[in-house]
Amino acid sequence: MKKAESFNIIPQNENNLVIEQKRKQMIHSAMTKGITNSQTLRISEELDAAILSIMKNEHV
C-alpha cells in the first residue's frame, strides 16, 4: 500500500493528524540516525497498515 493511498482511506480527524505528526517525527529521527529514505518509507507503510487494521477492528 502506498502512503498516498492509505490517507485516502483514513478520514481526517484530530487523532489522524496526531498520528501523521508522530509519523513525521519518526521518519525525521530515523533519517538522522542513518536509516535511508526507502527504509523509512517501508516503516511508514507498515505503520499505515497497522493503523488501518486497528481502526477496522475498533469499528466492527
CHARMM-style PDB file with segment names, atoms N, HN, CA, C and O in Angstrom:
ATOM      1  N   MET     1       0.850  -1.177   0.000  1.00  0.00      PROA
ATOM      2  CA  MET     1       0.000   0.000   0.000  1.00  0.00      PROA
ATOM      3  C   MET     1       0.894   1.237   0.000  1.00  0.00      PROA
ATOM      4  O   MET     1       1.835   1.330   0.788  1.00  0.00      PROA
ATOM      5  N   LYS     2       0.603   2.158  -0.860  1.00  0.00      PROA
ATOM      6  HN  LYS     2      -0.162   2.082  -1.500  1.00  0.00      PROA
ATOM      7  CA  LYS     2       1.364   3.394  -0.919  1.00  0.00      PROA
ATOM      8  C   LYS     2       0.805   4.366   0.106  1.00  0.00      PROA
ATOM      9  O   LYS     2      -0.386   4.346   0.417  1.00  0.00      PROA
ATOM     10  N   LYS     3       1.673   5.210   0.623  1.00  0.00      PROA
ATOM     11  HN  LYS     3       2.640   5.226   0.370  1.00  0.00      PROA
ATOM     12  CA  LYS     3       1.271   6.153   1.660  1.00  0.00      PROA
ATOM     13  C   LYS     3       0.097   7.012   1.205  1.00  0.00      PROA
ATOM     14  O   LYS     3      -0.843   7.224   1.971  1.00  0.00      PROA
ATOM     15  N   ALA     4       0.136   7.501  -0.014  1.00  0.00      PROA
ATOM     16  HN  ALA     4       0.900   7.328  -0.636  1.00  0.00      PROA
ATOM     17  CA  ALA     4      -0.945   8.354  -0.517  1.00  0.00      PROA
ATOM     18  C   ALA     4      -2.271   7.615  -0.524  1.00  0.00      PROA
ATOM     19  O   ALA     4      -3.311   8.200  -0.220  1.00  0.00      PROA
ATOM     20  N   GLU     5      -2.242   6.330  -0.869  1.00  0.00      PROA
ATOM     21  HN  GLU     5      -1.398   5.855  -1.116  1.00  0.00      PROA
ATOM     22  CA  GLU     5      -3.474   5.545  -0.891  1.00  0.00      PROA
ATOM     23  C   GLU     5      -4.049   5.400   0.504  1.00  0.00      PROA
ATOM     24  O   GLU     5      -5.264   5.486   0.685  1.00  0.00      PROA
ATOM     25  N   SER     6      -3.193   5.180   1.495  1.00  0.00      PROA
ATOM     26  HN  SER     6      -2.206   5.109   1.348  1.00  0.00      PROA
ATOM     27  CA  SER     6      -3.687   4.951   2.846  1.00  0.00      PROA
ATOM     28  C   SER     6      -4.392   6.183   3.393  1.00  0.00      PROA
ATOM     29  O   SER     6      -5.374   6.054   4.123  1.00  0.00      PROA
ATOM     30  N   PHE     7      -3.910   7.376   3.055  1.00  0.00      PROA
ATOM     31  HN  PHE     7      -3.111   7.481   2.463  1.00  0.00      PROA
ATOM     32  CA  PHE     7      -4.540   8.567   3.586  1.00  0.00      PROA
ATOM     33  C   PHE     7      -5.841   8.913   2.877  1.00  0.00      PROA
ATOM     34  O   PHE     7      -6.628   9.706   3.395  1.00  0.00      PROA
ATOM     35  N   ASN     8      -6.082   8.340   1.715  1.00  0.00      PROA
ATOM     36  HN  ASN     8      -5.442   7.696   1.294  1.00  0.00      PROA
ATOM     37  CA  ASN     8      -7.385   8.496   1.087  1.00  0.00      PROA
ATOM     38  C   ASN     8      -8.429   7.647   1.795  1.00  0.00      PROA
ATOM     39  O   ASN     8      -9.617   7.964   1.755  1.00  0.00      PROA
ATOM     40  N   ILE     9      -7.996   6.571   2.443  1.00  0.00      PROA
ATOM     41  HN  ILE     9      -7.030   6.313   2.476  1.00  0.00      PROA
ATOM     42  CA  ILE     9      -8.901   5.663   3.137  1.00  0.00      PROA
ATOM     43  C   ILE     9      -9.233   6.185   4.531  1.00  0.00      PROA
ATOM     44  O   ILE     9     -10.380   6.099   4.969  1.00  0.00      PROA
ATOM     45  N   ILE    10      -8.235   6.724   5.229  1.00  0.00      PROA
ATOM     46  HN  ILE    10      -7.303   6.794   4.874  1.00  0.00      PROA
ATOM     47  CA  ILE    10      -8.426   7.170   6.608  1.00  0.00      PROA
ATOM     48  C   ILE    10      -9.056   8.557   6.612  1.00  0.00      PROA
ATOM     49  O   ILE    10      -8.483   9.494   6.056  1.00  0.00      PROA
ATOM     50  N   PRO    11     -10.242   8.703   7.238  1.00  0.00      PROA
ATOM     51  CA  PRO    11     -10.844  10.036   7.324  1.00  0.00      PROA
ATOM     52  C   PRO    11      -9.986  10.943   8.207  1.00  0.00      PROA
ATOM     53  O   PRO    11      -9.433  10.497   9.212  1.00  0.00      PROA
ATOM     54  N   GLN    12      -9.880  12.198   7.830  1.00  0.00      PROA
ATOM     55  HN  GLN    12     -10.329  12.559   7.013  1.00  0.00      PROA
ATOM     56  CA  GLN    12      -9.063  13.125   8.596  1.00  0.00      PROA
ATOM     57  C   GLN    12      -9.828  13.601   9.829  1.00  0.00      PROA
ATOM     58  O   GLN    12     -10.938  14.123   9.727  1.00  0.00      PROA
ATOM     59  N   ASN    13      -9.219  13.412  10.977  1.00  0.00      PROA
ATOM     60  HN  ASN    13      -8.317  12.989  11.060  1.00  0.00      PROA
ATOM     61  CA  ASN    13      -9.744  13.952  12.221  1.00  0.00      PROA
ATOM     62  C   ASN    13      -8.562  14.261  13.121  1.00  0.00      PROA
ATOM     63  O   ASN    13      -7.411  14.089  12.718  1.00  0.00      PROA
ATOM     64  N   GLU    14      -8.834  14.711  14.327  1.00  0.00      PROA
ATOM     65  HN  GLU    14      -9.768  14.851  14.655  1.00  0.00      PROA
ATOM     66  CA  GLU    14      -7.761  15.137  15.229  1.00  0.00      PROA
ATOM     67  C   GLU    14      -6.771  14.007  15.517  1.00  0.00      PROA
ATOM     68  O   GLU    14      -5.562  14.237  15.528  1.00  0.00      PROA
ATOM     69  N   ASN    15      -7.269  12.791  15.750  1.00  0.00      PROA
ATOM     70  HN  ASN    15      -8.251  12.604  15.741  1.00  0.00      PROA
ATOM     71  CA  ASN    15      -6.381  11.665  16.037  1.00  0.00      PROA
ATOM     72  C   ASN    15      -5.467  11.364  14.862  1.00  0.00      PROA
ATOM     73  O   ASN    15      -4.284  11.082  15.054  1.00  0.00      PROA
ATOM     74  N   ASN    16      -6.000  11.422  13.651  1.00  0.00      PROA
ATOM     75  HN  ASN    16      -6.961  11.651  13.496  1.00  0.00      PROA
ATOM     76  CA  ASN    16      -5.189  11.136  12.470  1.00  0.00      PROA
ATOM     77  C   ASN    16      -4.126  12.202  12.251  1.00  0.00      PROA
ATOM     78  O   ASN    16      -3.034  11.904  11.766  1.00  0.00      PROA
ATOM     79  N   LEU    17      -4.439  13.437  12.607  1.00  0.00      PROA
ATOM     80  HN  LEU    17      -5.326  13.678  13.001  1.00  0.00      PROA
ATOM     81  CA  LEU    17      -3.441  14.499  12.480  1.00  0.00      PROA
ATOM     82  C   LEU    17      -2.300  14.276  13.464  1.00  0.00      PROA
ATOM     83  O   LEU    17      -1.140  14.532  13.139  1.00  0.00      PROA
ATOM     84  N   VAL    18      -2.622  13.799  14.670  1.00  0.00      PROA
ATOM     85  HN  VAL    18      -3.563  13.591  14.934  1.00  0.00      PROA
ATOM     86  CA  VAL    18      -1.593  13.475  15.656  1.00  0.00      PROA
ATOM     87  C   VAL    18      -0.744  12.311  15.155  1.00  0.00      PROA
ATOM     88  O   VAL    18       0.479  12.328  15.293  1.00  0.00      PROA
ATOM     89  N   ILE    19      -1.391  11.300  14.572  1.00  0.00      PROA
ATOM     90  HN  ILE    19      -2.384  11.287  14.460  1.00  0.00      PROA
ATOM     91  CA  ILE    19      -0.668  10.154  14.021  1.00  0.00      PROA
ATOM     92  C   ILE    19       0.296  10.616  12.934  1.00  0.00      PROA
ATOM     93  O   ILE    19       1.447  10.180  12.906  1.00  0.00      PROA
ATOM     94  N   GLU    20      -0.155  11.487  12.045  1.00  0.00      PROA
ATOM     95  HN  GLU    20      -1.090  11.842  12.068  1.00  0.00      PROA
ATOM     96  CA  GLU    20       0.706  11.984  10.964  1.00  0.00      PROA
ATOM     97  C   GLU    20       1.879  12.777  11.531  1.00  0.00      PROA
ATOM     98  O   GLU    20       2.996  12.670  11.024  1.00  0.00      PROA
ATOM     99  N   GLN    21       1.645  13.569  12.569  1.00  0.00      PROA
ATOM    100  HN  GLN    21       0.738  13.656  12.981  1.00  0.00      PROA
ATOM    101  CA  GLN    21       2.726  14.322  13.198  1.00  0.00      PROA
ATOM    102  C   GLN    21       3.764  13.368  13.794  1.00  0.00      PROA
ATOM    103  O   GLN    21       4.966  13.580  13.636  1.00  0.00      PROA
ATOM    104  N   LYS    22       3.305  12.327  14.473  1.00  0.00      PROA
ATOM    105  HN  LYS    22       2.328  12.155  14.601  1.00  0.00      PROA
ATOM    106  CA  LYS    22       4.223  11.345  15.061  1.00  0.00      PROA
ATOM    107  C   LYS    22       4.992  10.600  13.972  1.00  0.00      PROA
ATOM    108  O   LYS    22       6.174  10.301  14.141  1.00  0.00      PROA
ATOM    109  N   ARG    23       4.328  10.299  12.858  1.00  0.00      PROA
ATOM    110  HN  ARG    23       3.368  10.542  12.721  1.00  0.00      PROA
ATOM    111  CA  ARG    23       4.979   9.617  11.741  1.00  0.00      PROA
ATOM    112  C   ARG    23       6.121  10.485  11.198  1.00  0.00      PROA
ATOM    113  O   ARG    23       7.217   9.986  10.942  1.00  0.00      PROA
ATOM    114  N   LYS    24       5.861  11.771  11.027  1.00  0.00      PROA
ATOM    115  HN  LYS    24       4.971  12.176  11.235  1.00  0.00      PROA
ATOM    116  CA  LYS    24       6.896  12.674  10.525  1.00  0.00      PROA
ATOM    117  C   LYS    24       8.073  12.742  11.492  1.00  0.00      PROA
ATOM    118  O   LYS    24       9.228  12.787  11.068  1.00  0.00      PROA
ATOM    119  N   GLN    25       7.777  12.751  12.805  1.00  0.00      PROA
ATOM    120  HN  GLN    25       6.838  12.715  13.149  1.00  0.00      PROA
ATOM    121  CA  GLN    25       8.844  12.756  13.803  1.00  0.00      PROA
ATOM    122  C   GLN    25       9.669  11.476  13.722  1.00  0.00      PROA
ATOM    123  O   GLN    25      10.897  11.513  13.811  1.00  0.00      PROA
ATOM    124  N   MET    26       8.983  10.335  13.550  1.00  0.00      PROA
ATOM    125  HN  MET    26       7.986  10.305  13.478  1.00  0.00      PROA
ATOM    126  CA  MET    26       9.661   9.049  13.456  1.00  0.00      PROA
ATOM    127  C   MET    26      10.574   9.013  12.234  1.00  0.00      PROA
ATOM    128  O   MET    26      11.718   8.567  12.324  1.00  0.00      PROA
ATOM    129  N   ILE    27      10.076   9.480  11.098  1.00  0.00      PROA
ATOM    130  HN  ILE    27       9.147   9.843  11.025  1.00  0.00      PROA
ATOM    131  CA  ILE    27      10.868   9.478   9.870  1.00  0.00      PROA
ATOM    132  C   ILE    27      12.078  10.396  10.014  1.00  0.00      PROA
ATOM    133  O   ILE    27      13.185  10.027   9.621  1.00  0.00      PROA
ATOM    134  N   HSD    28      11.879  11.584  10.571  1.00  0.00      PROA
ATOM    135  HN  HSD    28      10.980  11.884  10.890  1.00  0.00      PROA
ATOM    136  CA  HSD    28      12.989  12.518  10.768  1.00  0.00      PROA
ATOM    137  C   HSD    28      14.046  11.904  11.682  1.00  0.00      PROA
ATOM    138  O   HSD    28      15.240  11.973  11.390  1.00  0.00      PROA
ATOM    139  N   SER    29      13.611  11.307  12.779  1.00  0.00      PROA
ATOM    140  HN  SER    29      12.641  11.251  13.016  1.00  0.00      PROA
ATOM    141  CA  SER    29      14.536  10.678  13.718  1.00  0.00      PROA
ATOM    142  C   SER    29      15.300   9.537  13.060  1.00  0.00      PROA
ATOM    143  O   SER    29      16.511   9.407  13.242  1.00  0.00      PROA
ATOM    144  N   ALA    30      14.593   8.712  12.295  1.00  0.00      PROA
ATOM    145  HN  ALA    30      13.609   8.818  12.147  1.00  0.00      PROA
ATOM    146  CA  ALA    30      15.234   7.581  11.621  1.00  0.00      PROA
ATOM    147  C   ALA    30      16.281   8.064  10.624  1.00  0.00      PROA
ATOM    148  O   ALA    30      17.371   7.496  10.543  1.00  0.00      PROA
ATOM    149  N   MET    31      15.959   9.103   9.871  1.00  0.00      PROA
ATOM    150  HN  MET    31      15.074   9.564   9.937  1.00  0.00      PROA
ATOM    151  CA  MET    31      16.892   9.596   8.857  1.00  0.00      PROA
ATOM    152  C   MET    31      18.123  10.231   9.503  1.00  0.00      PROA
ATOM    153  O   MET    31      19.222  10.127   8.959  1.00  0.00      PROA
ATOM    154  N   THR    32      17.958  10.891  10.658  1.00  0.00      PROA
ATOM    155  HN  THR    32      17.065  10.976  11.101  1.00  0.00      PROA
ATOM    156  CA  THR    32      19.120  11.478  11.331  1.00  0.00      PROA
ATOM    157  C   THR    32      20.026  10.401  11.911  1.00  0.00      PROA
ATOM    158  O   THR    32      21.202  10.647  12.179  1.00  0.00      PROA
ATOM    159  N   LYS    33      19.473   9.201  12.105  1.00  0.00      PROA
ATOM    160  HN  LYS    33      18.518   9.001  11.888  1.00  0.00      PROA
ATOM    161  CA  LYS    33      20.274   8.082  12.618  1.00  0.00      PROA
ATOM    162  C   LYS    33      20.840   7.228  11.496  1.00  0.00      PROA
ATOM    163  O   LYS    33      21.441   6.187  11.761  1.00  0.00      PROA
ATOM    164  N   GLY    34      20.659   7.648  10.240  1.00  0.00      PROA
ATOM    165  HN  GLY    34      20.171   8.494  10.025  1.00  0.00      PROA
ATOM    166  CA  GLY    34      21.288   6.972   9.117  1.00  0.00      PROA
ATOM    167  C   GLY    34      20.420   5.973   8.386  1.00  0.00      PROA
ATOM    168  O   GLY    34      20.905   5.276   7.495  1.00  0.00      PROA
ATOM    169  N   ILE    35      19.150   5.884   8.738  1.00  0.00      PROA
ATOM    170  HN  ILE    35      18.756   6.450   9.462  1.00  0.00      PROA
ATOM    171  CA  ILE    35      18.251   4.989   8.011  1.00  0.00      PROA
ATOM    172  C   ILE    35      17.883   5.669   6.701  1.00  0.00      PROA
ATOM    173  O   ILE    35      17.587   6.864   6.682  1.00  0.00      PROA
ATOM    174  N   THR    36      17.901   4.914   5.602  1.00  0.00      PROA
ATOM    175  HN  THR    36      18.143   3.944   5.618  1.00  0.00      PROA
ATOM    176  CA  THR    36      17.663   5.502   4.288  1.00  0.00      PROA
ATOM    177  C   THR    36      16.196   5.857   4.084  1.00  0.00      PROA
ATOM    178  O   THR    36      15.317   5.385   4.806  1.00  0.00      PROA
ATOM    179  N   ASN    37      15.956   6.693   3.092  1.00  0.00      PROA
ATOM    180  HN  ASN    37      16.670   7.076   2.506  1.00  0.00      PROA
ATOM    181  CA  ASN    37      14.599   7.119   2.768  1.00  0.00      PROA
ATOM    182  C   ASN    37      13.713   5.932   2.400  1.00  0.00      PROA
ATOM    183  O   ASN    37      12.547   5.893   2.792  1.00  0.00      PROA
ATOM    184  N   SER    38      14.246   4.968   1.656  1.00  0.00      PROA
ATOM    185  HN  SER    38      15.193   5.001   1.338  1.00  0.00      PROA
ATOM    186  CA  SER    38      13.433   3.811   1.279  1.00  0.00      PROA
ATOM    187  C   SER    38      13.068   2.972   2.499  1.00  0.00      PROA
ATOM    188  O   SER    38      11.981   2.396   2.552  1.00  0.00      PROA
ATOM    189  N   GLN    39      13.966   2.898   3.481  1.00  0.00      PROA
ATOM    190  HN  GLN    39      14.849   3.365   3.438  1.00  0.00      PROA
ATOM    191  CA  GLN    39      13.658   2.165   4.707  1.00  0.00      PROA
ATOM    192  C   GLN    39      12.582   2.887   5.510  1.00  0.00      PROA
ATOM    193  O   GLN    39      11.681   2.245   6.052  1.00  0.00      PROA
ATOM    194  N   THR    40      12.665   4.217   5.592  1.00  0.00      PROA
ATOM    195  HN  THR    40      13.396   4.738   5.152  1.00  0.00      PROA
ATOM    196  CA  THR    40      11.646   4.949   6.339  1.00  0.00      PROA
ATOM    197  C   THR    40      10.302   4.869   5.636  1.00  0.00      PROA
ATOM    198  O   THR    40       9.262   4.842   6.294  1.00  0.00      PROA
ATOM    199  N   LEU    41      10.305   4.831   4.299  1.00  0.00      PROA
ATOM    200  HN  LEU    41      11.150   4.854   3.764  1.00  0.00      PROA
ATOM    201  CA  LEU    41       9.054   4.682   3.562  1.00  0.00      PROA
ATOM    202  C   LEU    41       8.409   3.346   3.897  1.00  0.00      PROA
ATOM    203  O   LEU    41       7.198   3.269   4.104  1.00  0.00      PROA
ATOM    204  N   ARG    42       9.214   2.299   3.950  1.00  0.00      PROA
ATOM    205  HN  ARG    42      10.198   2.360   3.782  1.00  0.00      PROA
ATOM    206  CA  ARG    42       8.668   0.979   4.293  1.00  0.00      PROA
ATOM    207  C   ARG    42       8.105   0.979   5.718  1.00  0.00      PROA
ATOM    208  O   ARG    42       7.024   0.442   5.957  1.00  0.00      PROA
ATOM    209  N   ILE    43       8.832   1.576   6.660  1.00  0.00      PROA
ATOM    210  HN  ILE    43       9.711   2.012   6.466  1.00  0.00      PROA
ATOM    211  CA  ILE    43       8.341   1.666   8.035  1.00  0.00      PROA
ATOM    212  C   ILE    43       7.020   2.422   8.063  1.00  0.00      PROA
ATOM    213  O   ILE    43       6.081   2.010   8.744  1.00  0.00      PROA
ATOM    214  N   SER    44       6.947   3.519   7.331  1.00  0.00      PROA
ATOM    215  HN  SER    44       7.710   3.854   6.778  1.00  0.00      PROA
ATOM    216  CA  SER    44       5.728   4.324   7.276  1.00  0.00      PROA
ATOM    217  C   SER    44       4.567   3.531   6.693  1.00  0.00      PROA
ATOM    218  O   SER    44       3.447   3.617   7.195  1.00  0.00      PROA
ATOM    219  N   GLU    45       4.821   2.761   5.638  1.00  0.00      PROA
ATOM    220  HN  GLU    45       5.731   2.691   5.230  1.00  0.00      PROA
ATOM    221  CA  GLU    45       3.768   1.945   5.029  1.00  0.00      PROA
ATOM    222  C   GLU    45       3.291   0.863   5.992  1.00  0.00      PROA
ATOM    223  O   GLU    45       2.094   0.586   6.071  1.00  0.00      PROA
ATOM    224  N   GLU    46       4.223   0.248   6.728  1.00  0.00      PROA
ATOM    225  HN  GLU    46       5.196   0.473   6.665  1.00  0.00      PROA
ATOM    226  CA  GLU    46       3.841  -0.764   7.708  1.00  0.00      PROA
ATOM    227  C   GLU    46       3.023  -0.140   8.835  1.00  0.00      PROA
ATOM    228  O   GLU    46       2.078  -0.750   9.336  1.00  0.00      PROA
ATOM    229  N   LEU    47       3.385   1.066   9.227  1.00  0.00      PROA
ATOM    230  HN  LEU    47       4.153   1.561   8.820  1.00  0.00      PROA
ATOM    231  CA  LEU    47       2.630   1.781  10.251  1.00  0.00      PROA
ATOM    232  C   LEU    47       1.225   2.093   9.752  1.00  0.00      PROA
ATOM    233  O   LEU    47       0.256   1.936  10.496  1.00  0.00      PROA
ATOM    234  N   ASP    48       1.104   2.532   8.503  1.00  0.00      PROA
ATOM    235  HN  ASP    48       1.891   2.659   7.899  1.00  0.00      PROA
ATOM    236  CA  ASP    48      -0.218   2.778   7.911  1.00  0.00      PROA
ATOM    237  C   ASP    48      -1.083   1.526   7.971  1.00  0.00      PROA
ATOM    238  O   ASP    48      -2.250   1.591   8.357  1.00  0.00      PROA
ATOM    239  N   ALA    49      -0.510   0.385   7.589  1.00  0.00      PROA
ATOM    240  HN  ALA    49       0.438   0.332   7.276  1.00  0.00      PROA
ATOM    241  CA  ALA    49      -1.261  -0.871   7.585  1.00  0.00      PROA
ATOM    242  C   ALA    49      -1.706  -1.245   8.991  1.00  0.00      PROA
ATOM    243  O   ALA    49      -2.833  -1.701   9.185  1.00  0.00      PROA
ATOM    244  N   ALA    50      -0.834  -1.057   9.969  1.00  0.00      PROA
ATOM    245  HN  ALA    50       0.082  -0.687   9.812  1.00  0.00      PROA
ATOM    246  CA  ALA    50      -1.186  -1.375  11.354  1.00  0.00      PROA
ATOM    247  C   ALA    50      -2.298  -0.462  11.861  1.00  0.00      PROA
ATOM    248  O   ALA    50      -3.221  -0.920  12.535  1.00  0.00      PROA
ATOM    249  N   ILE    51      -2.213   0.814  11.545  1.00  0.00      PROA
ATOM    250  HN  ILE    51      -1.463   1.186  10.998  1.00  0.00      PROA
ATOM    251  CA  ILE    51      -3.240   1.773  11.971  1.00  0.00      PROA
ATOM    252  C   ILE    51      -4.581   1.422  11.344  1.00  0.00      PROA
ATOM    253  O   ILE    51      -5.605   1.427  12.027  1.00  0.00      PROA
ATOM    254  N   LEU    52      -4.583   1.118  10.056  1.00  0.00      PROA
ATOM    255  HN  LEU    52      -3.750   1.113   9.502  1.00  0.00      PROA
ATOM    256  CA  LEU    52      -5.828   0.743   9.380  1.00  0.00      PROA
ATOM    257  C   LEU    52      -6.433  -0.513   9.992  1.00  0.00      PROA
ATOM    258  O   LEU    52      -7.649  -0.600  10.159  1.00  0.00      PROA
ATOM    259  N   SER    53      -5.596  -1.479  10.323  1.00  0.00      PROA
ATOM    260  HN  SER    53      -4.607  -1.408  10.187  1.00  0.00      PROA
ATOM    261  CA  SER    53      -6.070  -2.719  10.931  1.00  0.00      PROA
ATOM    262  C   SER    53      -6.734  -2.444  12.275  1.00  0.00      PROA
ATOM    263  O   SER    53      -7.803  -2.980  12.566  1.00  0.00      PROA
ATOM    264  N   ILE    54      -6.107  -1.618  13.080  1.00  0.00      PROA
ATOM    265  HN  ILE    54      -5.239  -1.182  12.844  1.00  0.00      PROA
ATOM    266  CA  ILE    54      -6.667  -1.267  14.388  1.00  0.00      PROA
ATOM    267  C   ILE    54      -7.978  -0.522  14.222  1.00  0.00      PROA
ATOM    268  O   ILE    54      -8.947  -0.802  14.927  1.00  0.00      PROA
ATOM    269  N   MET    55      -8.015   0.434  13.288  1.00  0.00      PROA
ATOM    270  HN  MET    55      -7.227   0.661  12.715  1.00  0.00      PROA
ATOM    271  CA  MET    55      -9.239   1.212  13.078  1.00  0.00      PROA
ATOM    272  C   MET    55     -10.381   0.317  12.614  1.00  0.00      PROA
ATOM    273  O   MET    55     -11.517   0.495  13.054  1.00  0.00      PROA
ATOM    274  N   LYS    56     -10.100  -0.643  11.732  1.00  0.00      PROA
ATOM    275  HN  LYS    56      -9.178  -0.787  11.374  1.00  0.00      PROA
ATOM    276  CA  LYS    56     -11.139  -1.561  11.260  1.00  0.00      PROA
ATOM    277  C   LYS    56     -11.649  -2.421  12.401  1.00  0.00      PROA
ATOM    278  O   LYS    56     -12.852  -2.658  12.503  1.00  0.00      PROA
ATOM    279  N   ASN    57     -10.745  -2.897  13.272  1.00  0.00      PROA
ATOM    280  HN  ASN    57      -9.767  -2.704  13.189  1.00  0.00      PROA
ATOM    281  CA  ASN    57     -11.146  -3.729  14.403  1.00  0.00      PROA
ATOM    282  C   ASN    57     -11.983  -2.954  15.410  1.00  0.00      PROA
ATOM    283  O   ASN    57     -12.874  -3.530  16.034  1.00  0.00      PROA
ATOM    284  N   GLU    58     -11.722  -1.669  15.584  1.00  0.00      PROA
ATOM    285  HN  GLU    58     -10.998  -1.201  15.077  1.00  0.00      PROA
ATOM    286  CA  GLU    58     -12.484  -0.849  16.521  1.00  0.00      PROA
ATOM    287  C   GLU    58     -13.894  -0.582  16.017  1.00  0.00      PROA
ATOM    288  O   GLU    58     -14.799  -0.350  16.819  1.00  0.00      PROA
ATOM    289  N   HSD    59     -14.094  -0.610  14.716  1.00  0.00      PROA
ATOM    290  HN  HSD    59     -13.359  -0.798  14.065  1.00  0.00      PROA
ATOM    291  CA  HSD    59     -15.403  -0.296  14.139  1.00  0.00      PROA
ATOM    292  C   HSD    59     -16.256  -1.531  13.903  1.00  0.00      PROA
ATOM    293  O   HSD    59     -17.384  -1.413  13.425  1.00  0.00      PROA
ATOM    294  N   VAL    60     -15.744  -2.713  14.226  1.00  0.00      PROA
ATOM    295  HN  VAL    60     -14.828  -2.809  14.614  1.00  0.00      PROA
ATOM    296  CA  VAL    60     -16.506  -3.955  14.000  1.00  0.00      PROA
ATOM    297  C   VAL    60     -17.419  -4.221  15.160  1.00  0.00      PROA
ATOM    298  OT1 VAL    60     -18.142  -5.217  15.160  1.00  0.00      PROA
TER     299      VAL     60
END
